[in-house]
Amino acid sequence: MKGMPPLILALLTSSLVLTIGRGVTLPFITIYLTEHYHLLPKSVGIILGASLAIGILSSLYGGYLVDKFNHRTLITLSISSFGLSFLLLPILPNVTGVLLVLALLNASYALLSITLKACIASWLPIEKRIKAFSMNYTLVNVGWAVGASLGVWLAGYSPMLPFVISGTLAFGTVLSLAWGLRNIPHTPPQTEQEHKPLPKPNLRQTLSILTHDRRLIYFTLGSTLGSIVFGQFAGYLSQYLILVSDATFAYKIIGAVMITNAVIVIAFQYVLSSRMKQNTLLKWLCLGTLFFIVGLLGFMTAGQSVLFWIIAMVIFSFGELIVIPVEYMFIDFIAPENMKGSYYGMQNLSNLGGAINPVLCGFLLSYAAPPVMFIALIIAAIAGLLFFWMGHRLATRMAVKI
């Protein structure tokens, strides 16, 4: 992180703290809703799925806000709403309120995530952006590991305590940012272009530009297919293992692969990202997709060998830590300077792939042989790469014409 502007350092640190806050509460929200409101599993699934979908769909408008308004104001607003949501959740009298507040929580985090990406694009030269994206992804993984462990300990004292801690961390982050960044200028340094800023399009113009940019559509479709592959891997591996073995073996394997994934991502994310350049992004994406394919084939053939499952997850994890920052850089490559937030907001819709995954995998496991699920995921990974290739080819042609 040497040489990063203080604003970027502060935002990356805040991302870590806020992810710890999410990790303290969100992995256990299903248990809380079931016990506190006496809900059936399908009702809990509807609440969590609907609130997540609202948060993802809000990304389009969130990206527009990022382009129109001061980034610091949006950061303060999003983190404050994020913290307030956690403090409200344990005191809500009915599930309708829970659905609305969870939707606010997801929308707030989506806005914060887009603003962070826009700040990285504004404050850093191109050669440092992929390192910052990778560092943020690494810190998010660290935050989830720390937060989930802390959440188990806190819930042992009181079911309400994780919510209080999550909300307190968020408001503490707002106060720390307000104090620590008080002397930092609001405008980014002019590292690349000194020309007059481009005018900001209105909402109708923004939506028209986004829906007519075929490069962005191809990249978003590619990211969505990639999200189907890695967005909820623990979920579909659990579904598969329960079907082909038993719960005891499934718990053992899921615990082993989750730890393996966290270790690989945290240990190698920055090492690899420091070697990625904008003119070689497609080659890196091909390599990441190859890792996904080999990893999925490993899962399909691992059987009862814990060692083979771990080796397959090592390979799969290298695909994940390559593909995620590279996808962000593809969007940064085509986004106009005055519409970075809107383009990142559009790409954020790719998280819907993570919502599609459990439905798709559940259907395949119910009506086809278990290995078919992995074959379908391999096809999704290849199709995602194809869309990125189409978008990259179109972007290169347009850049040559300009």
C-alpha positions as a printed NumPy array, in Angstrom:
array([[  0.   ,   0.   ,   0.   ],
       [  3.062,   2.233,  -0.17 ],
       [  2.454,   5.375,  -2.188],
       [ -1.346,   5.259,  -1.886],
       [ -3.044,   8.627,  -1.145],
       [ -4.297,   9.033,   2.458],
       [ -7.913,   9.042,   1.262],
       [ -7.497,   5.621,  -0.402],
       [ -5.703,   4.218,   2.644],
       [ -8.512,   5.462,   4.898],
       [-11.207,   4.003,   2.635],
       [ -9.485,   0.615,   2.387],
       [ -9.149,   0.521,   6.177],
       [-12.813,   1.479,   6.509],
       [-13.734,  -1.318,   4.101],
       [-11.945,  -3.78 ,   6.378],
       [-13.695,  -2.511,   9.531],
       [-17.134,  -2.469,   7.901],
       [-16.652,  -5.988,   6.54 ],
       [-15.806,  -7.151,  10.053],
       [-19.101,  -5.553,  11.081],
       [-20.962,  -7.451,   8.368],
       [-19.188, -10.678,   9.301],
       [-20.192, -10.314,  12.951],
       [-23.899, -10.38 ,  12.102],
       [-24.864, -11.435,   8.591],
       [-23.624, -15.072,   8.576],
       [-25.954, -15.719,  11.516],
       [-28.95 , -13.645,  10.393],
       [-30.781, -16.785,   9.231],
       [-30.542, -18.306,  12.709],
       [-31.676, -15.052,  14.334],
       [-34.727, -14.641,  12.083],
       [-35.749, -18.271,  12.554],
       [-35.54 , -18.161,  16.339],
       [-36.721, -14.596,  16.993],
       [-39.679, -14.509,  14.584],
       [-40.34 , -18.283,  14.444],
       [-40.182, -18.309,  10.648],
       [-40.095, -21.293,   8.324],
       [-36.945, -21.714,   6.206],
       [-38.786, -20.697,   3.017],
       [-39.932, -17.447,   4.648],
       [-36.393, -16.632,   5.759],
       [-35.167, -17.371,   2.237],
       [-37.742, -15.012,   0.712],
       [-36.792, -12.191,   3.102],
       [-33.054, -12.562,   2.527],
       [-33.39 , -13.068,  -1.232],
       [-35.77 , -10.137,  -1.739],
       [-33.687,  -7.743,   0.368],
       [-30.51 ,  -8.77 ,  -1.459],
       [-32.178,  -8.309,  -4.857],
       [-33.388,  -4.817,  -3.881],
       [-29.877,  -3.899,  -2.785],
       [-28.365,  -5.142,  -6.045],
       [-30.953,  -3.433,  -8.252],
       [-30.422,  -0.166,  -6.368],
       [-26.856,  -0.165,  -7.709],
       [-27.995,   1.474, -10.949],
       [-29.336,   4.536,  -9.143],
       [-26.483,   4.378,  -6.646],
       [-23.962,   4.626,  -9.471],
       [-25.79 ,   7.687, -10.825],
       [-25.618,   9.324,  -7.371],
       [-21.878,   8.651,  -7.219],
       [-21.394,  10.579, -10.46 ],
       [-23.64 ,  13.485,  -9.407],
       [-22.713,  14.141,  -5.773],
       [-19.647,  14.599,  -3.592],
       [-18.038,  11.265,  -2.758],
       [-17.431,  12.146,   0.883],
       [-21.077,  13.011,   1.405],
       [-22.154,   9.696,  -0.105],
       [-19.622,   7.77 ,   1.983],
       [-20.912,   9.393,   5.178],
       [-24.545,   8.8  ,   4.192],
       [-24.037,   5.17 ,   3.135],
       [-22.025,   4.163,   6.218],
       [-24.482,   5.93 ,   8.549],
       [-27.444,   4.129,   6.934],
       [-25.47 ,   0.895,   7.106],
       [-24.858,   1.325,  10.848],
       [-28.431,   2.433,  11.563],
       [-29.772,  -0.68 ,   9.839],
       [-27.864,  -2.964,  12.215],
       [-29.085,  -1.054,  15.267],
       [-32.712,  -1.213,  14.061],
       [-32.812,  -4.92 ,  13.192],
       [-33.046,  -6.348,  16.744],
       [-35.884,  -3.98 ,  17.785],
       [-38.23 ,  -4.371,  14.811],
       [-41.651,  -5.776,  15.756],
       [-42.456,  -7.635,  12.507],
       [-40.866,  -9.23 ,   9.46 ],
       [-42.047,  -6.484,   7.087],
       [-39.787,  -4.065,   8.916],
       [-36.957,  -6.607,   8.773],
       [-37.319,  -6.897,   4.991],
       [-37.238,  -3.108,   4.541],
       [-34.264,  -2.591,   6.849],
       [-32.267,  -5.439,   5.296],
       [-32.975,  -3.887,   1.892],
       [-31.682,  -0.541,   3.233],
       [-28.588,  -2.295,   4.596],
       [-27.829,  -3.964,   1.249],
       [-28.51 ,  -0.774,  -0.721],
       [-26.256,   1.234,   1.609],
       [-23.413,  -1.214,   1.233],
       [-23.857,  -1.277,  -2.56 ],
       [-23.622,   2.543,  -2.639],
       [-20.505,   2.459,  -0.458],
       [-18.896,  -0.213,  -2.637],
       [-19.516,   1.775,  -5.833],
       [-18.244,   4.991,  -4.241],
       [-15.056,   3.243,  -3.118],
       [-14.403,   2.009,  -6.664],
       [-15.066,   5.488,  -8.059],
       [-12.634,   7.003,  -5.542],
       [ -9.955,   4.497,  -6.544],
       [-10.516,   5.384, -10.212],
       [-10.394,   9.131,  -9.451],
       [ -7.438,   9.239,  -7.069],
       [ -5.083,   6.652,  -8.556],
       [ -3.275,   6.318, -11.882],
       [ -4.216,   3.29 , -13.968],
       [ -1.156,   1.243, -12.974],
       [ -2.083,   1.435,  -9.271],
       [ -5.827,   0.842,  -9.566],
       [ -5.738,  -2.936,  -9.958],
       [ -3.495,  -3.138,  -6.868],
       [ -6.026,  -1.098,  -4.897],
       [ -8.946,  -3.242,  -6.144],
       [ -7.013,  -6.38 ,  -5.184],
       [ -6.057,  -4.986,  -1.786],
       [ -9.698,  -4.157,  -1.065],
       [-10.77 ,  -7.685,  -2.036],
       [ -8.076,  -9.146,   0.234],
       [ -9.174,  -6.954,   3.147],
       [-12.797,  -7.993,   2.57 ],
       [-11.775, -11.646,   2.929],
       [ -9.824, -10.849,   6.097],
       [-12.816,  -8.934,   7.449],
       [-15.225, -11.805,   6.865],
       [-12.873, -14.275,   8.579],
       [-12.369, -12.025,  11.61 ],
       [-16.011, -10.923,  11.769],
       [-17.496, -14.416,  11.608],
       [-15.188, -15.637,  14.392],
       [-16.028, -12.608,  16.512],
       [-19.753, -13.076,  15.821],
       [-19.749, -16.623,  17.197],
       [-18.135, -15.391,  20.416],
       [-20.464, -12.376,  20.808],
       [-23.642, -14.364,  20.123],
       [-22.697, -16.628,  23.028],
       [-23.293, -13.691,  25.369],
       [-26.431, -12.263,  23.744],
       [-28.21 , -12.632,  20.375],
       [-28.538,  -8.823,  20.257],
       [-24.874,  -8.066,  20.89 ],
       [-23.598,  -8.721,  17.313],
       [-26.066,  -6.142,  15.953],
       [-24.9  ,  -3.535,  18.454],
       [-21.239,  -4.189,  17.649],
       [-21.871,  -3.991,  13.888],
       [-23.717,  -0.683,  14.226],
       [-21.078,   0.724,  16.581],
       [-18.256,  -0.179,  14.175],
       [-20.09 ,   1.614,  11.354],
       [-20.684,   4.839,  13.292],
       [-17.151,   4.687,  14.662],
       [-15.909,   4.492,  11.064],
       [-17.928,   7.594,  10.093],
       [-16.466,   9.606,  12.977],
       [-12.94 ,   8.378,  12.255],
       [-13.194,   9.325,   8.582],
       [-14.625,  12.744,   9.387],
       [-11.74 ,  13.445,  11.788],
       [ -8.884,  11.791,   9.927],
       [ -9.667,  13.233,   6.488],
       [-10.504,  16.78 ,   7.541],
       [ -7.346,  18.263,   5.999],
       [ -7.363,  16.208,   2.785],
       [ -8.605,  18.079,  -0.312],
       [-11.971,  17.089,  -1.74 ],
       [-10.779,  16.98 ,  -5.335],
       [ -8.408,  14.247,  -6.532],
       [ -4.943,  15.11 ,  -7.798],
       [ -4.673,  15.579, -11.563],
       [ -2.486,  12.572, -12.297],
       [ -3.52 ,  11.858, -15.855],
       [ -5.71 ,  14.509, -17.404],
       [ -5.714,  18.247, -16.786],
       [ -8.615,  19.117, -19.046],
       [-11.922,  20.583, -17.918],
       [-14.256,  17.99 , -16.328],
       [-16.937,  16.58 , -18.612],
       [-20.59 ,  17.516, -17.868],
       [-22.614,  15.079, -15.786],
       [-25.55 ,  13.49 , -17.678],
       [-28.973,  13.385, -16.037],
       [-30.634,  10.106, -15.024],
       [-32.414,   9.548, -18.349],
       [-29.229,  10.246, -20.304],
       [-27.252,   7.986, -17.961],
       [-29.636,   5.05 , -18.427],
       [-29.61 ,   5.584, -22.196],
       [-25.807,   5.542, -22.311],
       [-25.575,   2.436, -20.106],
       [-28.142,   0.449, -22.065],
       [-26.598,   1.343, -25.438],
       [-22.973,   0.591, -24.545],
       [-22.542,  -2.933, -25.871],
       [-19.09 ,  -3.202, -24.282],
       [-20.622,  -2.657, -20.846],
       [-23.448,  -5.104, -21.55 ],
       [-20.985,  -7.799, -22.623],
       [-18.779,  -7.2  , -19.564],
       [-21.79 ,  -7.241, -17.21 ],
       [-23.079, -10.496, -18.706],
       [-19.591, -11.98 , -18.383],
       [-19.378, -10.895, -14.744],
       [-22.85 , -12.323, -14.037],
       [-21.858, -15.714, -15.428],
       [-18.632, -15.566, -13.417],
       [-20.629, -14.756, -10.286],
       [-22.69 , -17.896, -10.86 ],
       [-19.433, -19.886, -10.708],
       [-17.742, -18.343,  -7.656],
       [-20.341, -16.113,  -5.963],
       [-21.885, -18.841,  -3.787],
       [-19.437, -21.733,  -4.117],
       [-19.848, -22.845,  -0.5  ],
       [-23.6  , -23.125,  -1.043],
       [-23.512, -25.33 ,  -4.121],
       [-20.698, -27.471,  -2.74 ],
       [-22.814, -28.032,   0.383],
       [-25.811, -29.005,  -1.75 ],
       [-23.676, -31.429,  -3.747],
       [-21.968, -33.012,  -0.727],
       [-25.2  , -33.579,   1.158],
       [-26.542, -35.387,  -1.893],
       [-23.545, -37.632,  -2.615],
       [-22.399, -38.287,   0.984],
       [-23.671, -37.351,   4.444],
       [-23.857, -34.283,   6.681],
       [-20.74 , -35.18 ,   8.697],
       [-18.552, -35.432,   5.608],
       [-20.142, -32.299,   4.134],
       [-19.319, -30.231,   7.246],
       [-15.741, -31.512,   7.21 ],
       [-15.192, -30.649,   3.543],
       [-16.893, -27.234,   3.684],
       [-14.813, -26.25 ,   6.708],
       [-11.618, -27.364,   4.971],
       [-12.321, -25.639,   1.646],
       [-13.46 , -22.372,   3.267],
       [-10.227, -22.128,   5.253],
       [ -8.212, -23.052,   2.167],
       [ -9.962, -20.39 ,   0.093],
       [ -9.353, -17.675,   2.68 ],
       [ -5.674, -18.562,   3.048],
       [ -5.029, -18.588,  -0.718],
       [ -6.841, -15.308,  -1.356],
       [ -5.192, -13.476,   1.533],
       [ -1.711, -14.858,   0.798],
       [ -1.576, -14.481,  -2.985],
       [ -4.02 , -11.727,  -4.003],
       [ -1.522,  -8.864,  -3.899],
       [  1.358, -10.958,  -5.253],
       [ -0.58 , -11.717,  -8.435],
       [ -2.267,  -8.313,  -8.811],
       [  1.096,  -6.541,  -8.81 ],
       [  1.881,  -8.377, -12.066],
       [ -1.373,  -7.499, -13.831],
       [ -1.323,  -4.752, -16.465],
       [ -4.206,  -3.205, -18.352],
       [ -2.94 ,  -4.41 , -21.74 ],
       [ -2.834,  -8.037, -20.549],
       [ -6.201,  -8.231, -18.773],
       [ -7.737, -10.669, -21.264],
       [ -4.797, -13.072, -20.891],
       [ -5.184, -12.97 , -17.109],
       [ -8.918, -13.602, -17.434],
       [ -8.225, -16.632, -19.629],
       [ -5.858, -17.936, -16.966],
       [ -8.397, -17.319, -14.201],
       [-11.094, -19.134, -16.178],
       [ -8.735, -22.076, -16.713],
       [ -8.214, -22.278, -12.937],
       [-12.006, -22.311, -12.455],
       [-12.446, -25.142, -14.97 ],
       [ -9.686, -27.296, -13.476],
       [-10.957, -26.611,  -9.953],
       [-14.523, -27.589, -10.873],
       [-13.27 , -30.772, -12.525],
       [-11.371, -31.458,  -9.307],
       [-14.537, -31.053,  -7.225],
       [-16.401, -33.378,  -9.569],
       [-13.81 , -36.158,  -9.221],
       [-12.585, -35.649,  -5.623],
       [-14.928, -38.259,  -4.162],
       [-14.21 , -39.017,  -0.496],
       [-10.641, -37.68 ,  -0.479],
       [-10.285, -34.597,   1.735],
       [ -6.846, -33.929,   0.216],
       [ -8.248, -33.865,  -3.335],
       [-10.988, -31.445,  -2.226],
       [ -8.378, -29.116,  -0.744],
       [ -6.184, -29.288,  -3.874],
       [ -9.208, -28.535,  -6.07 ],
       [-10.092, -25.544,  -3.876],
       [ -6.516, -24.212,  -4.084],
       [ -6.786, -24.235,  -7.89 ],
       [-10.327, -22.782,  -7.85 ],
       [ -9.241, -19.999,  -5.446],
       [ -6.5  , -18.839,  -7.817],
       [ -9.221, -18.368, -10.434],
       [-11.238, -16.27 ,  -8.012],
       [ -8.391, -13.995,  -6.943],
       [ -7.461, -13.338, -10.589],
       [-10.924, -12.828, -12.063],
       [-12.473, -10.422,  -9.535],
       [ -9.982,  -7.508,  -9.793],
       [ -9.591,  -8.053, -13.551],
       [-13.365,  -7.644, -14.014],
       [-13.227,  -4.287, -12.196],
       [-10.4  ,  -3.14 , -14.457],
       [-12.343,  -4.03 , -17.586],
       [-15.102,  -1.657, -16.449],
       [-12.554,   1.023, -15.541],
       [-11.061,   0.652, -19.031],
       [-14.303,   1.611, -20.819],
       [-15.988,   3.953, -18.298],
       [-15.929,   7.686, -19.174],
       [-14.347,   9.873, -16.492],
       [-17.697,  11.54 , -15.729],
       [-19.579,   8.221, -15.424],
       [-17.318,   5.909, -13.41 ],
       [-19.946,   5.425, -10.702],
       [-22.733,   4.622, -13.15 ],
       [-20.603,   2.038, -14.944],
       [-19.585,   0.392, -11.664],
       [-23.225,   0.45 , -10.603],
       [-24.217,  -1.363, -13.786],
       [-21.487,  -3.946, -13.256],
       [-22.706,  -4.443,  -9.676],
       [-25.84 ,  -6.02 , -11.168],
       [-23.631,  -9.03 , -11.906],
       [-24.072,  -9.997,  -8.24 ],
       [-27.45 , -11.332,  -9.315],
       [-25.436, -14.303, -10.56 ],
       [-24.845, -15.235,  -6.941],
       [-28.616, -15.223,  -6.404],
       [-29.192, -17.35 ,  -9.512],
       [-26.632, -19.945,  -8.402],
       [-28.561, -21.746,  -5.616],
       [-31.698, -21.933,  -7.767],
       [-29.8  , -23.282, -10.783],
       [-27.708, -25.751,  -8.797],
       [-30.675, -26.917,  -6.743],
       [-32.639, -27.6  ,  -9.935],
       [-29.765, -29.497, -11.563],
       [-29.114, -31.601,  -8.454],
       [-32.819, -32.44 ,  -8.244],
       [-33.348, -33.478, -11.851],
       [-29.935, -34.583, -13.181],
       [-26.919, -36.62 , -12.147],
       [-24.782, -34.713,  -9.576],
       [-21.754, -34.196, -11.906],
       [-24.017, -32.307, -14.339],
       [-23.968, -29.353, -11.942],
       [-20.193, -28.95 , -12.335],
       [-20.453, -29.325, -16.118],
       [-23.051, -26.518, -16.166],
       [-20.752, -24.301, -14.05 ],
       [-17.837, -24.981, -16.409],
       [-20.048, -23.945, -19.343],
       [-20.978, -20.758, -17.421],
       [-17.279, -19.957, -16.845],
       [-16.455, -20.432, -20.544],
       [-19.498, -18.383, -21.614],
       [-18.451, -15.601, -19.231],
       [-14.986, -15.525, -20.79 ],
       [-16.58 , -15.411, -24.257],
       [-18.636, -12.334, -23.335],
       [-15.531, -10.611, -21.957],
       [-13.664, -11.434, -25.171],
       [-16.498,  -9.922, -27.234],
       [-16.548,  -6.806, -25.067],
       [-12.754,  -6.466, -25.135],
       [-12.659,  -6.834, -28.913],
       [-15.322,  -4.144, -29.312],
       [-13.58 ,  -1.833, -26.827],
       [-10.256,  -2.234, -28.641],
       [-11.856,  -1.407, -31.985],
       [-13.486,   1.724, -30.576],
       [-10.218,   2.813, -28.961],
       [ -8.406,   2.46 , -32.312],
       [-11.046,   4.58 , -34.07 ],
       [-10.726,   7.303, -31.454]])
